[in-house]
């Protein structure tokens, strides 16, 4: 027998209800009975553990088919069985099409009832186990997916959409705790009005602030019945909602989290959902689902922040290496930063996608890091370089690539900027002799920016070139060394005064 397998019997004939009640009670099942459909629906709302419904078809006020429809709307997992006389066999079959699992004919025998109940409860057990298996599988998939994120905003968007899907909600938000631990700020939202999508709530204020302060989830079936919460609500258009804290015990460096005890769980964020798609209220099952999701999500958030902290530390070290190289030569001081800024400006003017600009933002400043492997005497030499010395200089893109390639958070795009920034569109560059579109567009931008800064900056062996001379040189090398489209853009920016000549 399935645990908590309460059975509901609905028939307008008292003798049928009594007979069915005696049979099922003797078999050990808790039984409820109702004389009509309306009373049956009230009992379904009252008892969460009703799993099986026996109903007559021909009844006053509401027939059995309509009852089945409304009952399954309230409780989709409910298994209905119709009771009917032989004369209404076709009606019974129609009820089966509407969702009834089986039917028994009046007058029925004890063995028929026992068999119908046994089969129905076995089906319920299997359906329940399958649903549980699907839930576990979905949560496992969710857990696998969230740990792959490296961008916190993308992670929060994914978590919110997954939460809304799991509980069948149309509206929700994730509010992150600010760095000082004093407020919550909306970081991801679905279905919120514009004025609510950018709000900030002080910890302890509002519903989300209360959840963050207490570090405990909140399930509200009808906010109208809780005036103290109704006073705290803002922008709530629905009576039922759930707010769940995302919490961890160990705070990430630089972040302070509210805690009800000072040393208890630290609240990273609050997940809020409302507006059930089916119009029903949220329940304990929904709360349990969101608690599990919140646990996985909080771990993923801290992982992302920890990884970002580590990556920033690595990047700071690499940037320091690049600056150290430039510090050895006062004439190249600031070169990497200027090339970075020029590249970003040009990429934005060209309308490149944000991900490509982000690659430039991280990688452009590291383009010359390979010069760490070139002798200082060659780098700082004021006289013309020998062929052997030029060969040594030409090694720096490969050296830089080899230095950075083991750094796991640097992508191929970042490494391409370092390796290919001396490639030419005519194929006569180094180290790989790439040609035309074989050189990525962001690298072609970096190449022009690098050349522009080299020409405009003074060196030990010459002064920086004036604007007209730089424009002349860019035009001369357009189509051979440089991409003509990027050359035209740089000339436009020079002539418009958007680019500063360092001199």
NUKOLKE-210153 format. One record per residue (C-alpha): x, y, z. Coordinates in pm, whole numbers, padded with zeros to 5 digits, always signed. Example, Ala and Ser with C-alpha at 12.3 -4.5 7.8 and 13.67 -1.06 7.14 Angstrom:
+01230-00450+00780+01367-00106+00714
//
This chain:
+00000+00000+00000+00126+00351-00088+00192+00554+00226-00070+00824+00297-00295+00680+00024-00622+00841+00128-00922+00756-00093-01215+00982-00173-01556+00831-00260-01814+01056-00430-02169+00938-00491-02512+01092-00431-02636+00759-00295-02553+00722+00074-02567+00343+00059-02290+00337-00205-02074+00571-00001-02122+00356+00311-02052+00031+00126-01735+00166-00035-01624+00315+00296-01663-00021+00473-01475-00212+00201-01182+00031+00183-01155+00088+00559-01132-00287+00619-00842-00290+00374-00663-00030+00586-00714+00281+00372-00821+00615+00520-01142+00714+00341-01329+01040+00286-01670+01064+00121-01883+01333-00043-02239+01342-00176-02159+01576-00467-01880+01725-00673-01857+02057-00491-01810+01888-00155-01553+01655-00314-01345+01951-00440-01349+02102-00091-01214+01776+00053-00939+01767-00211-00831+02112-00098-00843+02003+00266-00650+01674+00237-00317+01675+00050-00282+01297+00078-00584+01196-00135-00441+00992-00421-00745+00800-00548-01094+00921-00641-01399+00695-00683-01682+00892-00839-02027+00825-00976-02097+00982-01316-02462+01084-01290-02489+01325-00995-02675+01650-00929-02501+01991-00959-02180+01848-01108-02148+01521-01300-01857+01284-01261-01680+01388-01582-01674+01755-01479-01557+01654-01132-01267+01458-01281-01162+01758-01489-01165+01999-01194-01016+01749-00951-00719+01677-01177-00673+02051-01222-00636+02080-00845-00425+01766-00813-00275+01643-01144-00140+01325-00985-00487+01216-00865-00611+00884-01008-00986+00884-01080-01200+00569-01109-01563+00598-01217-01850+00391-01076-02141+00335-01314-02434+00111-01397-02431-00111-01705-02669+00125-01887-02406+00404-01875-02109+00197-01990-02042+00428-02285-02042+00727-02051-01786+00549-01836-01568+00497-02138-01599+00869-02218-01486+00943-01862-01178+00730-01918-01094+00950-02217-01118+01253-01988-00857+01112-01753-01027+00839-01550-00791+00549-01494-01057+00276-01476-01426+00209-01413-01623-00041-01206-01978-00148-01279-02258-00134-01024-02339-00357-00852-01969-00429-00787-01806-00708-00590-01549-00688-00315-01285-00845-00538-01347-00588-00817-01294-00299-00578-00980-00452-00432-00834-00514-00776-00919-00164-00900-00759-00006-00592-00451-00227-00611-00392-00149-00979-00455+00223-00934-00221+00257-00637+00051+00063-00817+00017+00306-01104+00035+00596-00859+00349+00449-00702+00520+00408-01039+00418+00756-01151+00543+00899-00821+00878+00719-00856+00912+00833-01217+00835+01192-01117+01092+01169-00839+01349+01028-01080+01282+01310-01326+01320+01562-01044+01652+01414-00934+01773+01401-01295+01672+01764-01356+01847+01878-01039+02159+01683-01131+02155+01845-01476+02106+02187-01314+02398+02123-01080+02620+02024-01373+02522+02332-01571+02565+02598-01301+02922+02500-01220+03024+02569-01581+02943+02939-01564+03225+03190-01531+03017+03507-01569+02810+03591-01262+02536+03781-01444+02486+03497-01693+02476+03252-01401+02207+03450-01219+01994+03476-01534+02018+03100-01581+01933+03024-01216+01629+03252-01221+01490+03107-01543+01548+02752-01414+01370+02835-01087+01069+02984-01267+01045+02679-01492+01071+02428-01206+00784+02580-01006+00575+02703-01299+00606+03075-01219+00598+03366-01461+00762+03634-01252+01071+03648-01035+01398+03812-00940+01734+03749-00779+01854+04026-00549+02225+04025-00468+02366+04144-00139+02576+04456-00190+02946+04446-00109+02896+04630+00218+02624+04383+00323+02369+04656+00386+02133+04622+00091+01992+04396-00177+02006+04496-00543+01815+04339-00833+02067+04146-01044+01831+03936-01258+01458+03965-01321+01176+03825-01533+00834+03987-01562+00903+04278-01328+00780+04627-01417+01056+04867-01521+01044+05063-01196+01093+04741-00994+01377+04597-01202+01639+04835-01060+01535+04876-00698+01759+04853-00395+01626+04728-00061+01794+04781+00274+01853+04459+00467+01560+04414+00704+01322+04619+00489+01067+04478+00249+01005+04107+00208+01339+04027+00044+01523+04230+00307+01342+04039+00582+01437+03704+00427+01800+03817+00398+01804+03935+00758+01653+03613+00895+01836+03379+00660+01518+03171+00631+01287+03104+00335+00935+03244+00321+00634+03072+00159+00317+03282+00143+00000+03124+00007-00215+03434+00055-00051+03761+00156-00394+03904+00234-00402+03678+00539-00071+03814+00669-00114+04192+00709+00236+04236+00855+00385+04103+00529+00138+04294+00311+00274+04616+00460+00627+04515+00359+00540+04414+00003+00640+04629-00292+00528+04578-00650+00353+04252-00556+00058+04187-00785-00013+03830-00670-00116+03692-00333+00113+03387-00333+00493+03395-00358+00815+03238-00234+01138+03411-00125+01444+03195-00061+01788+03305+00066+02099+03184-00115+02346+03130+00164+02690+02997+00247+02884+02983+00574+03217+03108+00439+03213+03462+00297+03423+03553-00007+03698+03808+00056+03577+04163-00001+03208+04076+00053+03016+04109+00379+02690+03921+00415+02400+03975+00655+02367+03708+00921+02099+03670+01189+02352+03546+01446+02672+03711+01327+02841+03377+01266+02566+03176+01096+02480+03129+00728+02576+03426+00514+02316+03545+00265+02456+03597-00084+02124+03677-00248+01748+03629-00229+01549+03442-00494+01188+03556-00537+00913+03394-00746+00545+03477-00791+00253+03445-01035+00193+03074-01092+00111+02999-01454-00190+02789-01356-00321+03052-01115-00274+02827-00813-00088+02900-00490+00270+02796-00425+00310+02499-00191+00566+02320+00024+00681+02115-00276+00765+02435-00464+00953+02565-00161+01153+02243-00135+01247+02264-00503+01363+02624-00472+01562+02548-00157+01756+02280-00344+01815+02510-00641+01922+02790-00408+02178+02564-00241+02338+02471-00574+02319+02830-00696+02489+02975-00389+02780+02735-00431+02805+02830-00798+02806+03203-00716+03089+03163-00470+03281+02947-00715+03246+03213-00985+03363+03484-00746+03654+03275-00623+03761+03190-00977+03730+03555-01080+03943+03658-00783+04210+03405-00878+04197+03511-01242+04228+03876-01145+04531+03791-00932+04690+03609-01226+04603+03893-01460+04752+04147-01221+05074+03947-01216+05085+03929-01597+05007+04300-01627+05285+04377-01382+05521+04172-01599+05419+04374-01906+05467+04702-01719+05802+04584-01589+05920+04530-01947+05814+04883-02042+05972+05031-01727+06314+04928-01854+06278+05173-02142+06142+05522-02069+06052+05559-02436+05803+05270-02429+05649+05358-02094+05268+05340-02121+05277+05177-02466+05065+04875-02372+04795+05087-02207+04780+05327-02502+04754+05040-02751+04479+04889-02534+04283+05215-02526+04321+05274-02902+04211+04918-02981+03901+04944-02763+03808+05281-02914+03844+05148-03270+03652+04827-03192+03366+05027-03043+03359+05261-03343+03342+04956-03571+03050+04815-03374+03219+04488-03280+03017+04254-03055+03064+04297-02681+03238+03955-02636+03508+04052-02888+03559+04388-02719+03595+04203-02387+03868+03985-02540+04049+04300-02653+04000+04458-02314+04182+04173-02141+04436+04074-02406+04548+04395-02574+04760+04513-02282+04952+04183-02284+05047+04186-02652+05418+04261-02593+05470+04041-02287+05693+03812-02495+05963+04082-02490+06049+03949-02145+06246+03684-02333+06439+03936-02545+06773+04078-02428+06742+04430-02282+07038+04544-02485+06849+04467-02804+06522+04625-02687+06693+04948-02578+06949+04973-02856+06956+05318-03018+07156+05211-03324+07010+05009-03613+06961+04642-03529+07155+04366-03703+06975+04085-03884+07044+03855-03591+06903+04107-03348+06592+04149-03564+06550+03775-03559+06557+03791-03178+06294+04069-03176+06069+03866-03406+06061+03587-03148+05864+03791-02894+05511+03703-03024+05593+03332-02999+05756+03378-02658+05452+03569-02533+05221+03297-02662+05427+03028-02488+05426+03225-02162+05048+03277-02162+04925+02952-02319+04922+02761-01984+04703+03030-01821+04366+02846-01826+04135+03149-01825+04295+03304-02134+04105+03199-02445+04227+03145-02798+04116+03501-02874+04349+03639-02605+04639+03426-02722+04579+03528-03086+04630+03893-02990+04972+03808-02849+05085+03566-03119+04952+03741-03430+04996+04115-03363+05287+04130-03610+05110+03937-03886+05033+04129-04208+04733+04110-04439+04968+04038-04732+05106+03729-04556+05457+03867-04497+05424+03902-04121+05553+03680-03840+05560+03430-03674+05312+03228-03887+05280+03424-04212+04900+03448-04193+04721+03633-04470+04405+03843-04499+04110+03712-04300+04330+03442-04148+04427+03717-03908+04131+03772-03668+03966+04113-03694+04049+04216-03339+04415+04135-03409+04407+04351-03724+04273+04635-03508+04548+04581-03250+04812+04576-03525+04716+04925-03649+04687+05058-03293+05032+04917-03211+05187+05071-03522+05016+05406-03461+05152+05432-03106+05499+05326-03220+05500+05597-03489+05356+05871-03268+05584+05804-02971+05941+05927-02947+06224+05673-02934+06590+05694-02839+06681+05704-03207+06403+05940-03333+06122+06174-03234+05758+06083-03272+05606+06143-03614+05359+06428-03674+04999+06355-03776+05044+06408-04150+05343+06175-04160+05155+05904-03964+04857+05930-04201+05092+05905-04499+05256+05594-04355+04923+05430-04274+04803+05488-04628+05127+05353-04771+05092+05029-04576+04717+04991-04631+04642+04660-04801+04989+04521-04740+05066+04548-04371+04728+04677-04250+04359+04613-04314+04242+04905-04538+03909+04940-04355+04082+04978-04019+04335+05221-04168+04049+05441-04292+03893+05439-03945+04220+05542-03775+04276+05821-04025+03923+05948-03961+03984+05942-03585+04319+06119-03622+04171+06391-03842+03875+06433-03606+04110+06477-03309+03978+06167-03136+04328+06021-03104+04593+06200-02905+04945+06214-03045+05181+06136-02755+05493+06283-02915
//
